[in-house]
Amino acid sequence: MPDSSPNLILLGHVAGAHGIRGEVSVKTYTGVPGDIGSYGPLSDKTGTRTFTLKVVRVTPKGVVIASIKNVDNRNKAESLRGTALYVARKKLPPTADAEFYHADLIGLIAVDPVGKPIGRVASMQNFGAGDLLELAFDYGGKTEFIPFTLTVVPEIDIAGGRIVVVLPSATEATEDPDRPIDP
């Protein structure tokens, strides 16, 4: 997620109040939605406010219904709407081979297959059809989404701070904005 720092990883957002007893609905970014409660206290973006979540249940759509310590009525729960929930990076488990935390990818330099820099990773998104990598190109300051697949991103070097990107042919036309796109 673009608004996280290297030391804090965004795990979810409070979507709103749920019921009258202070429970909240939480949109999570964890692999298993209910795991958001297993990381211990979460914090806001600044790290100054902490939230201890107890997962009550997970809806069929993957939304977590949770209680938060010291939030005992709907008004308090509603005041948290939109609050981003972060965990300290050191509390996350290490990744397996070919697995990455989005926060590790954001900011990496994107190079073409011959090593020429073309931009930086601006964000990672998933709108429902798979992960997309948003590239901020060095030319023109534009951004574009590309599929986050082995074909398009064959090499990721977190330690070296770079990824190799093979631009799909439709994307290559944007390198020269005056070049017409063939139908």
C-alpha positions, -999 to +999 in steps of 0.1 A: +000+000+000+013+034-009+008+051+024+028+027+046+064+033+058+091+006+057+085+000+095+047-002+094+027-025+071-010-017+064-032-047+073-067-031+069-091-003+074-120+002+097-150+002+073-175+014+099-196+005+130-214-028+132-243-029+155-248-009+187-222-025+211-191-009+195-181-036+171-166-026+138-164-040+103-128-042+090-116-046+054-084-066+057-054-070+034-042-102+051-042-135+032-067-149+057-090-121+068-094-134+103-057-133+109-057-096+114-064-102+151-034-124+155-007-097+151-013-081+185-021-045+189-023-026+156-017+012+153-027+041+132-003+055+105+016+076+130+020+048+155+006+069+183-028+053+186-031+015+192-060-008+187-064-043+202-088-062+179-107-094+188-122-110+157-158-119+164-164-135+129-156-132+093-185-126+068-188-147+037-174-117+017-143-117+039-151-086+060-140-090+096-164-081+124-143-072+154-144-057+188-118-031+198-106-027+234-122+004+250-147+008+221-180-001+237-207+018+217-217+027+182-205+063+184-170+053+194-170+026+167-183+051+140-156+076+150-130+050+138-144+048+103-116+050+077-089+044+103-060+025+087-046-003+108-009-010+107+014-036+123+051-032+129+071-049+101+091-070+125+059-088+136+052-102+101+065-137+092+092-140+066+080-145+030+085-178+011+102-179-023+083-159-049+062-142-022+065-105-014+049-080+008+035-051-013+054-027+009+087-043-002+079-037-038+068-001-036+097+023-045+118-003-064+134+009-096+118-007-127+143-015-155+137-030-189+153-064-198+186-048-208+188-029-175+177+006-187+157+024-159+121+030-170+105+042-137+096+031-101+069+010-085+043+034-073+018+010-058+003-025-059-034-030-064-059-058-069-093-048-082-105-084-083-088-099-113-053-103-100-024-082-087-014-051-107+018-032-104+015+006-109+046+020-125+055+057-124+074+061-156+105+083-158+093+098-190+063+122-187+055+114-151+026+091-161+016+060-142+003+028-157-009-005-143+007-037-156-001-073-146+021-086-118+030-119-135+062-138-142+059-129-179+057-092-173+079-091-141+104-119-146+129-107-120+125-091-085+156-081-066+144-066-033+180-064-019+192-047-051+162-023-051+150-032-086+126-052-107+129-062-144+098-053-164+089-066-199+063-042-210+033-057-228+030-045-264+000-022-257+021-005-230+052+000-252+033+024-274+031+049-245+069+053-245+066+078-274+033+097-268+034+110-304+035+075-319+001+064-331-013+031-317-020+005-344-055-009-342 
